[in-house]
Amino acid sequence: MNLLRWRRYTNLVLLMLSTILIISCTALLTPSAQKQVEQTRSADTFVDSIGVNVHLTYTDTAYGKYKSIIRPRLQELGIRHIRDGFVDKRPKYYQKLQDLADIGIHSTLIAGIGWVSPQQAIAIARQLDNSIEAVEGPNEYDIGKKPQQWVPELRQYMEQLHNQVKNDPATNHLPIVGPSFVDRDASTAIGKLTQWVDYGNMHPYNYPHKPGDNIDKEISNRSRPFNEQPLVATEAGYHTGNKHSDRPLTETAHAKYLPRLFLEYFNRGIVRTFAYEFIDQRTKPKDREANFGILRNDGSPKPAFITLKNLIALLQDPGESFPLKSLDYNLTGNTKNIHHTLLQKRDGRLYLILWQEVTSFNPKKHSDRTVPEQPITININTPVNQANLYQVSESINPIKQNNPKNINLNIPDYPVVLELLPPTNS
């Protein structure tokens, strides 16, 4: 064999060996074969990321039933954070905010141009004492205005609001959440706001589509004025008006999408997400704005309320920070579109929340889609004493799993929670 042919031969052999090696490595790294060690996050951090919008000054709506519906249902839900607005000269409203703070529910309040001046907002904040936990910039001020009008007005207002909050010893501990926008280009037009805010803001509505459809693009766009500052989604959600309203969901789809929304946003580092909103303001089935609640207008719970209530009750674990562990496990089976969140409580219990991030609703037919459950096996390598499954859409009664090391589950298009109990001596 001459030198040229030998070089060609050896090059061909090396190419074949390289191809075999690449195929072998790829096979070893497929999800069904990959050994995964994942860091947990605090279960209570997730609970603390959940908030809800209210309108306590709308006393001609369902919010007027504060004592009989709003307060007891908020307490039942287990929520810790609400969002409302600064309103001048409303002592009964301030009393409600203080009352909610007494049962552990604190407020983020919006300051708006033409609504309250920065000086008025701080005067109100002083009266509210510990019931207020954050000050938010104007809400969707870009709607219906030209940038040459709203941009300088909003920038001036944010500078003044920052100076008022941070230069007052009674309020300088309060974080400032940036303003929210509607128009896609507004996040570029406004310029940088980092010098005046502690958190960015976003309203990532995408009804009637599933939660994961637009969130990454929204985060990328809405982060522009805030650089690397963490984001708060001060409004997000779905409504359940009838088929003649604007892009509604059924209550069944609503109960699947809203809990998934909180989990998807938490997974992406959104500090807090406020669902819009707590209760249907009026009985107007064709009116989108009247039907965003997780409670119906009469105060009865929609299925989304039940699921969120159970999820919060199962995962809440208030207290000081603690060392977080890792879970050594892998998923096998039909794992396509299976998303998850891994959490830990301070007593060592782990919670693996799983769901299919798929479309659960057909907007053209205004009907729920039948989504087949996907069978998977969770292989646990970390020592585990017991495993329990929770169907939080129904209850928080545990379903004990027979084999805590190799767990076969059928994953639906709504969150299910797998609890892993550590060995008693750990």
C-alpha angles and dihedrals in degrees: 000000000000122000095257093052090045091054091049091049094049092046089052092050092048090050091051092048091048091051092050090048093050092049091048093049092047090053090051091052099049113121092247091058103031119109106224126200109187130186115233126228126216113276090216091053087063092048089049090054091065119094138156136213119240135178104208093168092058091091093160089066133058087288087074088076093074100147098038100040119000102051098040093044093049089051091047092051091056093227119158102188134056132175124217136135145271107258120179123234098006106129094167089055092050089050090055091051090051090047091054091048088057089062094045101268115125132188140238106200127202121226112205136196109248088013104072130349118235088253092054092047092055092046088055092045090056090056092049095057110180097356092083117070103171142015117223129202124237119313117243092327092166093070112122095352134109116245092240087063106038101035098064092039093051095044091051091048093050092050091050092045091051092050093048094049099042098041095053114084090211094057108022090101091063116100118230118227114205125244122278126235139203106192114077093227094049092085089062097038094056095060123209119340099172093112091062106037140056097201135029123232138220140173103203100183113167104157130193091023127088118274098251096053101089108008099103093050090045092052091049093049100039092048092066098092093041104045109199096346113126118260132235119200098215092181130026134136151085138272132225103212118144124277091273093061126088111287099322132179129217115251088251093057090042089057090053099043102043098057089043089052092057091048096046091049093046090051089056095052100259102159096213136358121202113204114221104253152002104206137010102259097212141002096257108127094187094051113089094198092056096057110052095102129117083214123058118239092266091055097255114138122256114216090260090062091053094049094048092045091053093044092052093045092051097046106034112118110157121190144083122330117273138190112284123220135209131241120223106207146118137212122226132179126043099353097158111135091358108145126185147183122209118208138172137205123214092253089063099258113142126210121203109191115196135183142153110255094212138122110283099176137057107215095188092057095030089229139122118259119232104235114192114229114248118230115226137164121223111207110200118202096171112088109268128177100194141356127211130187122214125199094201093183086071110024146320094253109128124237107210116227116222098217113036092187100055111027122186113205138170107221118211130196091268130063121281121183125222113198117203117198117205122230112282092245095053 
